Amino acid sequence: MHVTLRQLRAFETVARLKSFSRAAEELHVTQPTVSKQIRLLQEAVGLPLLEQVGKKVFLTEAGEKLYATCASWLEAWSRFEQTIADMKGVKQGRLRIAAVTTTKYFMPRLLGPFCKQYPGIDVALEVINRNRLLERLARNQDDLYIMGVPPEGLDIECEPFMENPLVVLAPADHPLARRKRIPFAALGSEPFIVRERGSGTRLTLERVFQEHSVPLTIRMELGSNEAIKQAVAGGLGLAVLSQSTLSLEPGEKDLRILDVVGFPIRRHWYVVRLRDKPLSVVAQTFLDFLRSHVTLLSPRAPQVGRAASRRRHGEWRKQVTLP
């Protein structure tokens, strides 16, 4: 029986996602290419592996048995390739990172220099909302995950690498924009523009309002930080966003950061991975680069003390085992 890694990768992706189109998207190839690889694999096996009924994809009995083993084969081969490359003194291979949408404001500033220093490493970055990222984490689809609120219910290792303060945004002409030391309770009479349910920022916002026993009035729910900033600038309400969303536009004249007691809320960005998953050579290379180049991500950040420096270099890494 002659099968190829390309065929197995196509089959594993279709079987996992239950979709030819989504598999093609993840593999960065066309759907006919995926279909061809599946057809060649089925011919080599001599039995059908997948059945498609309408738009739904099902595994046959033979497909179930192959799927149960091919994922481990592919992972083992990937580690072997990366180990050989490392033995040759060449950092190469594929690095898979999934990151929440807010990271789009700073991740390119890190990945640019990283890819320049390690041109042999092919980086696949998925920028998605928190719910989709958690789905990928649960399915062990990526090497590393970047997020602001590590999840509960998974056995993970997470490491903070950069501060992620949350601030209150208002239109520049809002009455509160001229006030100092605004009581938190004053926010209870203001409408808010918020992210979708499940986002890390919204989870933190709802928790903080609950802790202060202040009602949170939601006027509008939007799926992107840019849309929220435009809504705030248009006078539709206030918002709580990561200060990272403002880092590239310090002079935004239509917005003001309010001086509210209790803000900014001090949080961190975390790099997360499944604790029992072996760290690949390229993933370790990226982690080392992240720890030594974290200043690329926060060029406007103030000087930090020794404790913050220790956090950046992994001394505050924590093992998280949650029920």
Kinemage of the C-alpha trace (Angstrom):
@kinemage 1
@onewidth
@group {chain A} dominant
@subgroup {mainchain}
@vectorlist {calphas} color= white
{ca met a 1} P 0.000 0.000 0.000
{ca his a 2} L 1.517 3.319 -1.095
{ca val a 3} L 0.239 6.472 0.618
{ca thr a 4} L 1.806 9.909 0.996
{ca leu a 5} L 1.963 12.409 3.840
{ca arg a 6} L 0.042 14.857 1.667
{ca gln a 7} L -2.813 12.366 1.338
{ca leu a 8} L -2.834 11.662 5.065
{ca arg a 9} L -2.807 15.379 5.908
{ca ala a 10} L -5.735 15.989 3.565
{ca phe a 11} L -7.682 13.066 5.038
{ca glu a 12} L -6.973 14.015 8.671
{ca thr a 13} L -8.075 17.609 8.071
{ca val a 14} L -11.306 16.644 6.278
{ca ala a 15} L -12.096 14.007 8.908
{ca arg a 16} L -11.496 16.471 11.739
{ca leu a 17} L -13.384 19.412 10.233
{ca lys a 18} L -16.071 17.311 8.498
{ca ser a 19} L -15.792 19.639 5.520
{ca phe a 20} L -13.807 19.658 2.263
{ca ser a 21} L -14.029 23.442 1.902
{ca arg a 22} L -12.830 24.155 5.445
{ca ala a 23} L -10.042 21.608 5.009
{ca ala a 24} L -8.907 23.346 1.835
{ca glu a 25} L -8.939 26.668 3.674
{ca glu a 26} L -6.833 25.322 6.547
{ca leu a 27} L -4.362 23.609 4.203
{ca his a 28} L -4.176 26.689 1.949
{ca val a 29} L -5.008 24.701 -1.196
{ca thr a 30} L -8.011 24.451 -3.483
{ca gln a 31} L -10.934 22.164 -2.751
{ca pro a 32} L -10.313 20.058 -5.908
{ca thr a 33} L -6.762 19.439 -4.641
{ca val a 34} L -8.121 18.095 -1.355
{ca ser a 35} L -10.648 15.917 -3.185
{ca lys a 36} L -7.894 14.506 -5.417
{ca gln a 37} L -5.725 13.560 -2.425
{ca ile a 38} L -8.668 11.819 -0.748
{ca arg a 39} L -9.475 9.930 -3.960
{ca leu a 40} L -5.866 8.724 -4.333
{ca leu a 41} L -5.787 7.654 -0.684
{ca gln a 42} L -9.009 5.685 -1.026
{ca glu a 43} L -7.670 3.968 -4.137
{ca ala a 44} L -4.517 2.984 -2.262
{ca val a 45} L -6.488 1.660 0.712
{ca gly a 46} L -9.003 -0.096 -1.482
{ca leu a 47} L -12.011 0.949 0.612
{ca pro a 48} L -14.062 4.149 0.886
{ca leu a 49} L -12.961 6.318 3.795
{ca leu a 50} L -15.464 9.169 3.602
{ca glu a 51} L -19.102 9.490 2.646
{ca gln a 52} L -20.635 12.800 1.650
{ca val a 53} L -24.387 13.268 2.055
{ca gly a 54} L -25.336 16.717 0.833
{ca lys a 55} L -22.874 19.056 2.509
{ca lys a 56} L -22.207 16.696 5.415
{ca val a 57} L -19.135 14.447 5.548
{ca phe a 58} L -19.129 11.133 7.439
{ca leu a 59} L -16.366 8.638 8.165
{ca thr a 60} L -16.810 5.043 7.048
{ca glu a 61} L -15.689 2.187 9.314
{ca ala a 62} L -12.343 2.100 7.517
{ca gly a 63} L -12.138 5.878 7.766
{ca glu a 64} L -12.691 5.774 11.530
{ca lys a 65} L -9.827 3.300 11.960
{ca leu a 66} L -7.479 5.356 9.786
{ca tyr a 67} L -8.406 8.621 11.524
{ca ala a 68} L -7.679 7.058 14.922
{ca thr a 69} L -4.037 6.593 13.961
{ca cys a 70} L -3.034 9.038 11.228
{ca ala a 71} L -3.056 12.139 13.456
{ca ser a 72} L -0.333 10.643 15.666
{ca trp a 73} L 1.644 9.590 12.577
{ca leu a 74} L 1.593 13.126 11.198
{ca glu a 75} L 2.549 14.668 14.533
{ca ala a 76} L 5.424 12.208 14.978
{ca trp a 77} L 6.706 12.858 11.464
{ca ser a 78} L 6.501 16.617 11.961
{ca arg a 79} L 8.562 16.335 15.149
{ca phe a 80} L 11.086 14.143 13.332
{ca glu a 81} L 11.462 16.672 10.511
{ca gln a 82} L 11.990 19.491 12.988
{ca thr a 83} L 14.482 17.470 15.047
{ca ile a 84} L 16.542 16.660 11.944
{ca ala a 85} L 16.501 20.316 10.918
{ca asp a 86} L 17.678 21.303 14.394
{ca met a 87} L 20.482 18.709 14.275
{ca lys a 88} L 21.615 20.279 11.021
{ca gly a 89} L 21.666 23.660 12.709
{ca val a 90} L 18.800 24.911 10.562
{ca lys a 91} L 15.611 26.226 12.096
{ca gln a 92} L 12.889 25.197 9.677
{ca gly a 93} L 9.452 23.675 9.703
{ca arg a 94} L 5.883 24.851 10.186
{ca leu a 95} L 4.727 26.879 13.184
{ca arg a 96} L 0.985 27.040 13.816
{ca ile a 97} L -0.283 29.908 15.976
{ca ala a 98} L -3.874 30.830 16.762
{ca ala a 99} L -4.485 34.274 18.261
{ca val a 100} L -7.526 36.300 19.281
{ca thr a 101} L -8.494 39.198 17.055
{ca thr a 102} L -7.074 41.989 19.218
{ca thr a 103} L -3.559 40.616 18.708
{ca lys a 104} L -3.649 41.862 15.118
{ca tyr a 105} L -2.552 45.224 16.525
{ca phe a 106} L 0.813 43.905 17.713
{ca met a 107} L 1.587 40.388 16.409
{ca pro a 108} L 2.807 41.586 12.962
{ca arg a 109} L 5.483 43.672 14.722
{ca leu a 110} L 6.826 40.450 16.219
{ca leu a 111} L 6.326 38.019 13.338
{ca gly a 112} L 8.085 40.281 10.822
{ca pro a 113} L 11.466 40.210 12.600
{ca phe a 114} L 10.960 36.544 13.551
{ca cys a 115} L 10.428 35.440 9.939
{ca lys a 116} L 13.374 37.556 8.848
{ca gln a 117} L 15.645 35.895 11.414
{ca tyr a 118} L 14.292 32.387 10.677
{ca pro a 119} L 13.354 32.332 6.968
{ca gly a 120} L 13.129 28.527 7.013
{ca ile a 121} L 10.155 28.568 9.417
{ca asp a 122} L 6.754 28.740 7.759
{ca val a 123} L 4.352 30.558 10.112
{ca ala a 124} L 0.623 29.866 9.842
{ca leu a 125} L -1.225 32.482 11.924
{ca glu a 126} L -4.985 32.180 12.507
{ca val a 127} L -6.511 35.419 13.865
{ca ile a 128} L -9.964 34.481 15.159
{ca asn a 129} L -12.399 35.242 17.956
{ca arg a 130} L -12.001 33.634 21.362
{ca asn a 131} L -14.669 30.962 20.893
{ca arg a 132} L -13.097 29.656 17.691
{ca leu a 133} L -9.653 29.766 19.284
{ca leu a 134} L -10.859 27.639 22.199
{ca glu a 135} L -12.295 25.138 19.720
{ca arg a 136} L -8.907 24.870 18.023
{ca leu a 137} L -7.178 24.514 21.394
{ca ala a 138} L -9.529 21.717 22.452
{ca arg a 139} L -8.830 19.927 19.147
{ca asn a 140} L -5.053 20.437 19.474
{ca gln a 141} L -4.860 22.103 16.052
{ca asp a 142} L -1.985 24.506 16.715
{ca asp a 143} L 1.361 24.721 18.469
{ca leu a 144} L 0.704 27.909 20.455
{ca tyr a 145} L -2.253 30.141 21.302
{ca ile a 146} L -2.208 33.855 22.120
{ca met a 147} L -5.050 35.222 24.267
{ca gly a 148} L -5.874 37.571 27.118
{ca val a 149} L -7.881 35.212 29.342
{ca pro a 150} L -6.620 31.603 29.585
{ca pro a 151} L -9.516 29.119 29.592
{ca glu a 152} L -10.825 27.008 32.422
{ca gly a 153} L -11.519 23.316 32.039
{ca leu a 154} L -8.366 22.443 30.100
{ca asp a 155} L -4.990 21.131 31.241
{ca ile a 156} L -2.767 23.903 29.926
{ca glu a 157} L 0.494 25.735 30.416
{ca cys a 158} L 0.294 29.499 30.085
{ca glu a 159} L 2.931 32.214 30.291
{ca pro a 160} L 2.296 35.977 30.515
{ca phe a 161} L 4.521 37.966 28.184
{ca met a 162} L 3.102 41.496 27.975
{ca glu a 163} L 0.722 43.736 29.878
{ca asn a 164} L -2.767 44.052 28.401
{ca pro a 165} L -4.499 46.928 30.240
{ca leu a 166} L -8.182 47.615 29.616
{ca val a 167} L -9.299 51.237 29.397
{ca val a 168} L -12.623 53.060 29.156
{ca leu a 169} L -13.132 54.886 25.852
{ca ala a 170} L -15.517 57.785 25.287
{ca pro a 171} L -16.193 60.310 22.519
{ca ala a 172} L -13.894 63.317 22.758
{ca asp a 173} L -16.861 65.618 23.481
{ca his a 174} L -18.410 63.402 26.184
{ca pro a 175} L -19.012 65.240 29.522
{ca leu a 176} L -16.960 62.648 31.409
{ca ala a 177} L -13.943 63.301 29.167
{ca arg a 178} L -13.208 66.492 31.120
{ca arg a 179} L -13.450 64.913 34.567
{ca lys a 180} L -10.746 63.416 36.776
{ca arg a 181} L -11.041 60.433 39.127
{ca ile a 182} L -14.486 59.462 37.865
{ca pro a 183} L -16.245 57.111 40.346
{ca phe a 184} L -16.852 53.635 38.944
{ca ala a 185} L -20.542 53.987 39.829
{ca ala a 186} L -20.846 56.777 37.221
{ca leu a 187} L -20.468 54.127 34.498
{ca gly a 188} L -23.778 52.599 35.564
{ca ser a 189} L -25.720 55.380 33.874
{ca glu a 190} L -23.847 55.087 30.574
{ca pro a 191} L -24.663 52.792 27.610
{ca phe a 192} L -21.832 50.539 26.431
{ca ile a 193} L -20.725 49.119 23.097
{ca val a 194} L -19.353 45.622 23.712
{ca arg a 195} L -17.719 42.694 21.931
{ca glu a 196} L -19.559 39.432 21.211
{ca arg a 197} L -20.367 36.973 23.982
{ca gly a 198} L -17.390 34.822 24.910
{ca ser a 199} L -14.704 37.403 24.134
{ca gly a 200} L -12.062 37.836 26.823
{ca thr a 201} L -12.640 41.593 27.062
{ca arg a 202} L -16.368 41.152 27.551
{ca leu a 203} L -15.882 38.438 30.174
{ca thr a 204} L -13.632 40.787 32.151
{ca leu a 205} L -16.010 43.745 31.700
{ca glu a 206} L -19.023 41.798 32.969
{ca arg a 207} L -17.046 40.435 35.929
{ca val a 208} L -15.765 43.864 37.000
{ca phe a 209} L -19.227 45.465 36.812
{ca gln a 210} L -20.628 42.580 38.857
{ca glu a 211} L -17.877 42.948 41.477
{ca his a 212} L -18.754 46.651 41.849
{ca ser a 213} L -22.526 45.892 41.952
{ca val a 214} L -22.989 48.368 39.106
{ca pro a 215} L -25.468 47.593 36.293
{ca leu a 216} L -23.963 47.195 32.831
{ca thr a 217} L -26.174 48.718 30.143
{ca ile a 218} L -25.408 47.238 26.720
{ca arg a 219} L -26.611 49.332 23.811
{ca met a 220} L -24.897 47.470 20.995
{ca glu a 221} L -22.830 44.333 20.407
{ca leu a 222} L -20.194 44.446 17.670
{ca gly a 223} L -17.744 41.840 16.416
{ca ser a 224} L -14.622 43.966 15.938
{ca asn a 225} L -12.627 46.525 17.900
{ca glu a 226} L -12.515 48.886 14.928
{ca ala a 227} L -16.307 48.890 14.675
{ca ile a 228} L -16.570 49.558 18.410
{ca lys a 229} L -14.174 52.513 18.203
{ca gln a 230} L -16.173 53.992 15.344
{ca ala a 231} L -19.412 53.529 17.311
{ca val a 232} L -17.888 55.258 20.351
{ca ala a 233} L -16.567 58.116 18.207
{ca gly a 234} L -20.088 58.470 16.789
{ca gly a 235} L -21.536 59.004 20.245
{ca leu a 236} L -23.377 55.689 20.581
{ca gly a 237} L -21.871 54.869 23.980
{ca leu a 238} L -18.744 54.070 25.936
{ca ala a 239} L -16.546 50.995 25.539
{ca val a 240} L -13.913 49.058 27.439
{ca leu a 241} L -11.133 47.876 25.136
{ca ser a 242} L -7.561 46.701 25.337
{ca gln a 243} L -5.118 49.573 25.147
{ca ser a 244} L -3.381 47.488 22.462
{ca thr a 245} L -6.132 48.564 20.055
{ca leu a 246} L -4.927 52.171 20.377
{ca ser a 247} L -1.177 51.535 20.200
{ca leu a 248} L -0.916 52.247 16.470
{ca glu a 249} L -3.082 55.375 16.610
{ca pro a 250} L -2.036 57.424 19.635
{ca gly a 251} L -3.494 60.583 18.158
{ca glu a 252} L -7.064 59.464 17.568
{ca lys a 253} L -8.782 62.817 17.965
{ca asp a 254} L -12.346 61.523 18.236
{ca leu a 255} L -11.707 59.310 21.290
{ca arg a 256} L -10.636 59.888 24.874
{ca ile a 257} L -9.484 57.460 27.566
{ca leu a 258} L -11.531 58.232 30.679
{ca asp a 259} L -9.885 58.625 34.077
{ca val a 260} L -12.105 56.145 35.936
{ca val a 261} L -11.280 54.841 39.403
{ca gly a 262} L -10.239 51.194 39.058
{ca phe a 263} L -8.977 51.627 35.493
{ca pro a 264} L -6.928 50.660 33.655
{ca ile a 265} L -7.695 47.052 34.538
{ca arg a 266} L -4.332 45.294 34.690
{ca arg a 267} L -4.259 42.125 32.620
{ca his a 268} L -1.671 40.296 30.529
{ca trp a 269} L -1.366 38.676 27.166
{ca tyr a 270} L -0.629 34.973 27.485
{ca val a 271} L 0.969 32.353 25.276
{ca val a 272} L -0.862 29.084 25.921
{ca arg a 273} L -0.397 25.452 24.943
{ca leu a 274} L -1.690 22.057 26.021
{ca arg a 275} L 0.526 20.962 28.909
{ca asp a 276} L 1.028 17.384 27.745
{ca lys a 277} L 1.800 18.293 24.133
{ca pro a 278} L 5.536 18.058 23.329
{ca leu a 279} L 6.918 21.434 22.343
{ca ser a 280} L 8.276 21.322 18.792
{ca val a 281} L 11.646 22.781 17.891
{ca val a 282} L 10.094 25.665 15.958
{ca ala a 283} L 7.597 26.395 18.760
{ca gln a 284} L 10.446 26.554 21.287
{ca thr a 285} L 12.354 28.827 18.903
{ca phe a 286} L 9.373 31.171 18.731
{ca leu a 287} L 8.943 31.193 22.525
{ca asp a 288} L 12.603 32.076 23.004
{ca phe a 289} L 12.289 34.839 20.408
{ca leu a 290} L 9.112 36.164 22.073
{ca arg a 291} L 10.749 36.380 25.496
{ca ser a 292} L 13.799 38.203 24.178
{ca his a 293} L 11.946 40.531 21.784
{ca val a 294} L 8.794 41.395 23.747
{ca thr a 295} L 9.753 45.093 23.664
{ca leu a 296} L 8.882 45.042 19.956
{ca leu a 297} L 5.252 44.614 20.964
{ca ser a 298} L 4.936 47.561 23.323
{ca pro a 299} L 7.129 50.397 22.043
{ca arg a 300} L 5.108 53.002 23.959
{ca ala a 301} L 5.086 51.084 27.247
{ca pro a 302} L 6.743 52.753 30.280
{ca gln a 303} L 9.840 51.389 31.951
{ca val a 304} L 9.117 48.221 33.905
{ca gly a 305} L 10.654 46.935 37.077
{ca arg a 306} L 12.487 43.713 37.728
{ca ala a 307} L 9.273 41.799 38.512
{ca ala a 308} L 7.775 42.615 35.123
{ca ser a 309} L 11.054 41.692 33.464
{ca arg a 310} L 10.973 38.298 35.182
{ca arg a 311} L 7.440 37.755 33.917
{ca arg a 312} L 8.530 38.461 30.366
{ca his a 313} L 11.327 35.930 30.542
{ca gly a 314} L 9.154 33.091 31.733
{ca glu a 315} L 10.001 33.014 35.449
{ca trp a 316} L 6.295 33.459 36.206
{ca arg a 317} L 5.241 30.654 33.880
{ca lys a 318} L 2.477 28.693 35.556
{ca gln a 319} L 1.153 25.206 35.143
{ca val a 320} L -2.639 25.297 35.140
{ca thr a 321} L -4.621 22.152 35.771
{ca leu a 322} L -8.302 22.948 35.954
{ca pro a 323} L -11.241 20.638 36.578
